[in-house]
Amino acid sequence: MAADWPEATQKALENYMKAGGGFVSVHAADNCFPEWEEYNRMIGLGGWGGRNEKHGPYVYYTNEGKLVRDDSAGGSGAHGPEHQFPVTVRVHDHPVTKGMPKVWITAKDECYAKLRGPAENMTILATGKDMSGQAPTNRHEPVLMVLEYGKGRVFHTTLGHDDDSMESVGFIVSFLRGVEWAATGKVAQEIPEDFPTAEKSSSRKFELRK
């Protein structure tokens, strides 16, 4: 959770986005500002902070591959312990995900679940399935999303909990591609050879520079 921004700052971001700006929400950024209506429209789905059915539906994929918008009552935001889990790409022709394998494995990360929100003008590019044995749900939860807000573009990733998570090549590449898309509407970066597969995660260890 984050302290509320001053109203003038909120309006500045809203106006910037409506005019064609770019915004990227990473991991716990979607825990913030539950009562800021326009922020929730920007990120599409959020968790924690008292969010409930009044903030919008749960959105997820079933194990059979059906997209669901669930208006049932209940709180939002949950995850099991950090672990490696499979990400399933749902949209293969979007600039952010084009060229990615259908399924790839994260590094150790949190698989957010039970997110809910307005989910307007939102496309779920990829979902994650908690395989920790302590999963809060038995379904595929959104992990990579893109949204339109006014003339602006939003990339929302729920990945990236800590340093191990951010060393994941899957996180690095999806994040960089998402940032490029949010800024320009296009992606020039290729999928690298060390991108994870359905069988194996891959990481690039951070280098300490003096």
N, C-alpha and C positions, 0 to 999 in steps of 0.2 A: 504494500500500500504506500501511496505517496500523498503528501499534503496537497490540498487543492491549490491549483494555480490561481492567481488573480484573474478576475473576469476579463480584464483588458488583454491578458496574455492568452486566455482561452479564445477570445474573439479573433485575435491576431492569427492563431493557428487555423481556426475555422476558415477565415477569409483567404489565407494563403492556400489552403487545400482546395477550396471552392474555385479559386482562380487558376488551378492547374498545377499545384505543388505536388511534392512527393513526400511520403511519410513511411517509416519502417518501424514496426512494433516487434520487439524481441523478447521472448520468454515472459518474464513477470511484468513487463509493461502492460500486459492485458489484465493485470490485477488492479490497476490504478483507476482512479476517478469513476467509481461506479455510478455516481449521480450526475456526471457530466454527460448529458444526453448526446451531444454531437461527437464527443470522443468515442462513445460506445458505437455510434454509427460508423466512425472511421475504422475501428478495429474489428467490427463485425461480431466478435464473440469475446467474452471476458470471463474471469473467474474470481471467486472470493469477494470480499468487500460488501457482503450482504446482498449480492445479486441473487435474484429469484425470478419466478415466472413473469413478474411485472417488467423485467428488463428484456424479455424475449425468450425464444425457444432454445432448448438444447438442439444442437445440430451435429449429426454423426452419420457414419455408414454402418450398416449391419454387417455381420459376418458373411451374409449372402451377397453383399455388394449394393444394397439399396440405400439411397440417401434419405435420411429421416429428419424432419423438423418436428420436434416433440414439445408440445405446449404444456405438458404436465407440470404440476406444482413441485417445487423443491429448490434447494440452494444450488450453488454452482462452485466449481473449482475443486479438484481432487487429483491426487496422483499416488502411485505406489512408490516403492524405493527406486533409486537410480539404478538403471541397468541398460544393457544394449537391447534395442527392440527394433522390429521391422517397420519400415516406412513403405507404404504402398502408394505409388503415384496414380492419381485418379484422372488427371488431365495431361496427356502426353504431348500436345501440340502448343502448349503455352511457352513463351520464351524462357520462363524460369525453369521449367521442368523438361523442356525438349532435350532428348538425348539421354536422359537419366534411365537407368534400368527400372523395370516395373516395380521391383522390390529392392530395397537396400537397407543395410543395418547401420544404426546409429552407433556412436561411442556411448559410454555410460552417460545417461541423461534421464530427465524426468519426462514421463509421457503424460502430459496434461489430459484431464478428462472432465466431463460434465461442464464444459464451457457453454455459456448461453448468452444471447444478446440479440440485437436487431437483425443481424445477418442479412442486411440489405445490400444488393448489388455486389454480392460476395461469391467467389468461386473457390471451392476447396480444391487445391492442386494435389495435396497428398495427405494421407492419414497415417496415424501410428497405432499399433496394437500393443498394449501393456502385456508383457510375457513374464512379469516378475513373480507370479504366483500370489501376489497381493494386490491385484488389479481392482480399482474401484468400479470398473464396468467390464462387461464382456462384449466389447464392440470396438470399432475403429474410429479413433478420435482425430479431429482436424489438427494437423501440425504445420502445414503450409497453406496459406490463403492469400488471395489478392482481392482487392476491393476497389470500386470506383466511388469517389466522394466528390460531388460536384464535377469539376473538370480534373480533379486530382486523382493520383494513384497511390494505393496503400499496399505494402507487402507486410504480411503478418506471419511470423514464425513463432511457434511455441517452444522450439528447441533452444538450447544454449544456457543450461542451468549454471555451469561453472567451467573451470579451465579444462577439465577432461572433456566436457561436452563441446566446448568451442574449439578444441583441437581436432574434432571429427572432420574428416574431409567432406562428409555429407553436409555438415553444418556450414563449413567454410564456403563451399561452392554454392549451396542454396542461398546463403546469406548474401554473398557478393553478387550473385545473379539477381536476387530480389532487390537489392539496393540499386543496381544498374537499371532494372526495369522501372522501379519507382521514380528514378530520376529522369529517364529518357523514353520509357515505353518500349525499349528494345533491349536485347541482350547479345553482346558480341562474344562473351567468354565461352569457351568450349568446355565440355565435360572432360576432366583430366583422366589420365590412365590409372591413377591411384584412387579413383572414386570407389566407394564401397559397393559390394555386391549383395545378393540375397544370402550368400553363405558367409561373408566375412566383412567386418567393420574395418575401417582404416582411419588413421590419425596422423597428424603432423605435429610433433611436439614443439611447443613454444621455445624459442631460443632467448636466453637471457643475454642482453647486450649491456656492456659497461660503457 
